[in-house]
Amino acid sequence: MIKKKYGQRTHAKKRALERFGHEYTKQERLKIIHDIQNGSSEVKFISRFSNRLSTWQIHLGDQIAIAVYDRNTKEIATFLPEHYDLSPAYR
């Protein structure tokens, strides 16, 4: 059985490549997670989806993306395009 944490890692990696043409590396993953957890000025809080999911504006390579962070698994769940509609109707 695949653990949720591993599933989120592979999903985020696939979406980074699919949506941004970017190879998401372990070093980037660790830095983005560290920046989110420590409130770095390199990431910007956008909104909270639920008690466990929140969205953050980040730099993915030379592009701006929205990272969905899961505080339970402490992983990036997915990457969304910068202009993705985050209104409740699309959740």
C-alpha positions as CSV (number, residue, x, y, z in Angstrom):
1,M,0.0,0.0,0.0
2,I,1.3,3.4,-1.0
3,K,1.4,5.9,1.9
4,K,-0.3,9.2,1.5
5,K,2.9,11.2,2.0
6,Y,4.6,9.3,-0.9
7,G,1.6,9.7,-3.1
8,Q,1.5,13.4,-2.6
9,R,5.2,13.7,-3.4
10,T,4.9,11.8,-6.7
11,H,1.7,13.7,-7.6
12,A,3.3,17.1,-7.0
13,K,6.3,16.0,-9.0
14,K,4.1,15.0,-11.9
15,R,2.1,18.2,-11.8
16,A,5.2,20.4,-11.7
17,L,6.4,18.7,-14.9
18,E,3.0,18.6,-16.6
19,R,1.8,22.2,-15.7
20,F,5.1,24.1,-15.7
21,G,7.6,21.9,-17.6
22,H,9.7,21.9,-14.4
23,E,11.7,19.0,-12.9
24,Y,10.8,19.3,-9.2
25,T,13.8,18.1,-7.1
26,K,14.2,16.9,-3.6
27,Q,16.2,20.0,-2.7
28,E,13.4,22.2,-4.0
29,R,10.8,20.2,-2.1
30,L,12.7,20.5,1.1
31,K,13.3,24.3,0.6
32,I,9.7,25.1,-0.2
33,I,8.4,23.1,2.8
34,H,11.0,24.8,5.1
35,D,10.0,28.2,3.8
36,I,6.2,27.5,4.3
37,Q,6.8,26.1,7.8
38,N,9.0,29.0,8.9
39,G,7.0,31.8,7.2
40,S,9.8,32.8,4.9
41,S,9.4,36.0,2.8
42,E,10.0,33.8,-0.3
43,V,6.5,32.3,0.0
44,K,3.2,34.1,0.3
45,F,0.2,32.7,2.1
46,I,-3.0,32.8,-0.1
47,S,-5.7,30.9,1.7
48,R,-6.7,27.9,3.7
49,F,-8.7,25.1,2.0
50,S,-9.5,23.2,5.1
51,N,-8.0,22.3,8.5
52,R,-5.2,20.5,6.8
53,L,-4.7,22.1,3.3
54,S,-3.4,25.6,2.6
55,T,-2.3,27.4,-0.5
56,W,0.9,29.3,-1.0
57,Q,2.3,31.4,-3.8
58,I,5.9,30.1,-4.5
59,H,8.6,30.3,-7.2
60,L,8.9,27.1,-9.1
61,G,12.1,27.5,-11.1
62,D,11.6,30.9,-12.9
63,Q,7.7,30.7,-12.7
64,I,5.2,31.6,-10.1
65,A,3.0,28.7,-8.9
66,I,0.4,27.9,-6.2
67,A,1.6,25.1,-3.9
68,V,-1.1,23.2,-1.9
69,Y,0.5,22.3,1.4
70,D,-0.8,19.5,3.6
71,R,0.1,20.2,7.3
72,N,-0.8,16.7,8.4
73,T,1.8,15.0,6.1
74,K,4.0,18.1,5.9
75,E,4.2,17.7,2.1
76,I,3.3,19.7,-1.0
77,A,0.1,17.9,-2.3
78,T,0.1,19.6,-5.7
79,F,1.0,22.6,-7.8
80,L,-1.6,24.8,-9.5
81,P,-1.2,27.5,-12.1
82,E,-0.8,31.1,-10.8
83,H,-4.2,32.2,-12.0
84,Y,-6.1,29.1,-10.8
85,D,-9.6,30.0,-9.5
86,L,-9.5,29.2,-5.7
87,S,-13.1,30.2,-5.1
88,P,-15.2,27.7,-3.1
89,A,-17.1,26.6,-6.2
90,Y,-13.9,25.1,-7.7
91,R,-12.7,23.2,-4.7
